[in-house]
Amino acid sequence: MVQKYQSPIRVYKQPFELVMEAYERRFPTCHLIPMFVDSEVLGETECEDGSIHQVQRRCKLDVDAPRLLKRIAGVDYVYFSQENTLNKRERTLHIESHNETFSNRVIIHELCSYSAHPENEDWTCFEQSASLDIKSFFGFESTVEKMAMKQYASSIKKGKEIIEFYLNQLEEEGISHVPRWTPSLDAPSSSSVTIKPVCATPKLLQLELPVTSPVSIPVSTDANDREIANASNNDATQSDATSNDATNQPDNLTENQTGTPDDKLDADYIKRYLGDLTPLQESCLIRLRQWLQESHKGKTLTLTPSSPSSPPFQIPKDEHILRFLRARDFNMEKAREILCHSLTWRKQNQVDYLLETWTSPQVLNDYYTGGWHHHDKEGRPLYILRLGQMDTKGLVRALGEESLLRHVLSINEEGLRRCEENTKVFGRPISCWTCLVDLEGLNMRHLWRPGVKALLRIIEVVEANYPETLGRLLILRAPRVFPVLWTLVSPFIDENTRKKFLIYAGNDYQGPGGLLDYIDKEVIPDFLGGECMCEVPEGGLVPKSLYRTAEELENEDISLWTETIYQSASVFKGAPHELVIEIIDASSVITWDFDVCKGDVVFHLYHSKRAPQTPRKDPLVGQHSSITTPGGNNVQLIDKSWTLGLDYSMVESPLTCKEGESVQGSHVTRWPGFYILQWKFHTMPGSASTNLPRVDDVLASLQVSSHKCKVMYYTEVIGSEDFSEQASRRQQVKEEDTEDFTMLETVGVVYMSFIEGDDVNACAQLVVLSYPDIKYNFYANANHRLHLNAIKPKRTISMLMLTMGCVLIL
């Protein structure tokens, strides 16, 4: 298995040239790195104007390994090749190194980069990435891997300290400024610059100089004054959209919009807002974050939509991604799996809009005995639940299980928001809250079976989607019946969560090691003997007049699942899922938005003049009884006797979608008829030279349980009347504008039109034109379609990719 590392951006508050002077002092050896024995220069080159300097070194390392392992390997030292390219004009240093020793058994590759800070020219940025691939090592592969990762993590931690040591040394010597490189008057032009050897050697590699675009990193005079949004992909996107250079660099804008590479995390931000992480933990966070951005390109905006009926995908905030990593002990694969499931759940149930759309029924406000109450001694938000005073049976009978679940989810969403606020207020990372549960009054009526069933479901949903949000659970005044309830509930609670439980019987919470150790005396509620008035309802029995029958609750239809605009489908090997859309008028637009929740699928779009057969469920589906997702189905429409190219035709190229990917697209129809969207099980291709499958293909197929995939999709059709109106406006614009203004652009297979009154939801990805001195306005019609009006259209200056359905910042 290949181990990878990606560092955050580390910032030195010194100019690039001074940092380079400190960096050179690390050679030929450095006493601060005991394992770094020596180094020698194998080759050195410099261009004629002196702006580019290349150095190739051979470094000798004394690896801290058991003597027996060194004897088995037959070496005392390990040698690495390092190639440095210093570009004084661009103020960058690129470092590439790889191992020479055991290169046929172990492959180590490292890339480092120093560059001037893009927003503060007197600061310097450093970034580092590496990979380790141990193919074989005398049967000690696992041992060598652990040892290598441990030593590498240690050297990373020392890296910044070493540079700062030499910077302090320079300051003690009176060197506080190194002049920047400037070209001489008689220097050759950049087009005629060539590399000339300073000391030629056969081992010298002539490197192609990499071109690196500046990285956008938030500037702050003090790390503690940095706002969270400065390092989030939301504000990075917005700042790029309003940049003064927006009209001159359209390609960069497009790239920045998708989250790469201008929203990287810097080390100061991580320490301030996420806490102290080891280098490997930082790497896991950055890599998982990058994977989310890459697998959801075009859907990374977190702007508030005009309507929750067409929500854009939202990349989780860094602290939320970190919670899932911590829940799986920073095992990136396991964390990615549960995070993808949670993101799908949030999207399907529109949880991101819960605080804005959910209003608690009055019976909850009167009889639900829970609420937020100040914070604990560590600054965590404090939630108080008087469970013993709560009539769980009455609440379930009056509201139903779904309303209680939704209310608990809104509490968790509010907790996430309060954690962010407290992080700013207290100046330290706060990612979880404390819950105080008072069990006084708990008795056998709380063990009512439907109530316990509802409680277990709530615990299951919260555990799966809000991991590592509970910092501490204080259970007070536990009665004799509590062990019975604990026996029922504890198996559904994660082991790490159970370790955070503190249980006090009777009045034990008032003694040493009790409540005062965790909560300030000034905020202890009055019902626990404190002086602070608590606004949590006292509860009581819910009047039976408010009870409703099961039929009434079912007819109310408040289930989370029923309000989603998305449908779920299962895809099996040999049994694709198909959806038919009938188009009456040509030039309509079919749009789709789907997530691959499990497995890999291939997406097709077909057209047929004939109506497909009556939808049927494939018999394979009956063999897979594990489909439990509400709305999950498998339907086939294309008759097996149909011939591709004769009975139906392919109108979009096949699109292979990996597990966890989120895909949006659209198609402008050319003919009336029936359009069939198909999701097909993706079968890994075998080797070209043999009919036998490759080992990698077999391993990949084993990862898909029972050859089943799952997708969640949403489709919409935009009528041709919208485009007819736009066509007349197109002609009007052409008559008024002397320039050739093409109003239909093509990006891949996505068609986009940008005329006054265009429907924003007509295309999966939109291009918003930036004009000088042009006014815009936009509105949403009754169908929640966002319209953009451009007044006085002028020449196109640049293009910026945005996600469909988002509110445009103009």
C-alpha angles and dihedrals in degrees: 000000000000114000115209134194131194121180128210119244109281116202127209113197091220131089120273094247093054091049089051090053089053092046093056090057089069089075144120084009138343124216090203090066106055093187091055100089104168147326136206132200111241098178142357132191136178133186120242096258092045095238096118123050124181126192130182117199137182112216126202117211131188100210116209098239134140113278091236092056091051091051092050090049091046096226137105098189137034120220127211131189115223126190119191126191115190116192106192093181094056092031095233136129119199118194124191123179138171137173122265096185114082090355089155091056104031127032117199118177125177133182124190131178135192117190141161113268107261094222101032114039091195093063131072130218127210128195131177138187132176143172133205123199117178109191097173136338113177092288093304097100096126093045093049092047093053092045093048094048092048094051093043092052089050093051091048091054091052095046098086092040090056094052090047090050091057091043088056089047091054090049091052089052090054095253107133100143136044115188118241121249114264125184117250118242093248094045116128119254119267091254092060099042112126134181115250124191119245094189111005119214131168090238094060112116117210103224127204107236111244118228113222124186116223116269117233110230126169114258119222133162088216127028090217091061093055115117120228092234092059090072098035122099090239097067093033086061094046094048090051091050091056097039118132088232093056094106094051102046110043094158093055091049091054091050094046091052092062092054100257128146105334102069101061119147122248124214095243091055091050093051094045100044107018103032137237109329129177116244091256092049090051088051093052091051094049094045094048089047091051091049091054091050094047095045093048101042113163092024103068100104116112096195118139109262123230089240133008088229089081105031121178120228113267123211107220119248118261095254091054093050088050091055091060091048091051091048089060098038090254094300096152098202094051092044091050091052096053092040092054091050090050093048090051090049092049092049095045092049096036091233091160088071097041096106091052098042105033120087116183115236115246092249089062092049090052103039109022102099100207137095147142117278122183116284141284127254092277093054095255117144110258121223120191122203120184093199094166091060094047122104096217093174092051093048093049092047093047100040110016130230096285096058091050091049092050091049092052090049090053088052090054092047089051089050091056090051093049091050090057092049093048090049088061095041098049098034095232135088113280113177104156141040139227121242123203114198119192111201099184106135095025110146142151094290088070088063091067103144100233089047092052089046090054090047092052092051091049091050091049094051094045093047091052098046107027105043120171093011095115109079097176137352116208112196111193134191095007109192128212093269091060096087088060092053091044091053089055097045107034097074089063094053121087115250093237089052093050089057088064093060119108114187124197124186122209113334096337089116089071094060134073113313089021135114096313090065091065108024129046114249091237093064101041106123120251094240088062094051097271131124099237118102110233120208094203109125115254092226122206134175117326108236111253088228086075093055117113132199124249089252092055092050091048092049090051086065098200096148114138090233097057097059097055120106090211127090127207126223137178121224120201134189103273093007114081123185115242134190125192125212119187115215118199100177125042120235092046117138123235113200128188137188120185142160125212102225098176135012128353123293139186116225120213134179117204135181127211133175089208123075111248122242123279108287111266133184114237115243088233089070091063089059092058106066092168093089102114102149110115110249093017112148145149119220130174122199106166109091113234089231092060118107121218110240093022109051096019138004137213113247099177129043114252113268119207111212123193127216111281095022122132115211134192127181146147141206130206106219118230099187137031117246137078123330116197122203111203132191110194131188108259112234116198111240116245128230115295094224097051141028091232117099120247121252091245090053092051092050091048092050091052090060090066106077114225090347091282129142129186129209134181115206146175128192135187135182122215112209124239091240089074091056093045089058090047092051092059090049089049090058091047092052091050091053093050098042118065092202124083098259110187108201098189117070128183125214109177105308095334118105118207130183124193111194129133107288097019116164108244092205092054091090132038092227123030132206113211113202118224114214129182114247094358125140122218136194131178137190142178121238128214091279091057091251113150115226127199122204120197114199116209098001113219138177118315111256105175144342129233123192115228135171122259118259097021125128109256119232105218 
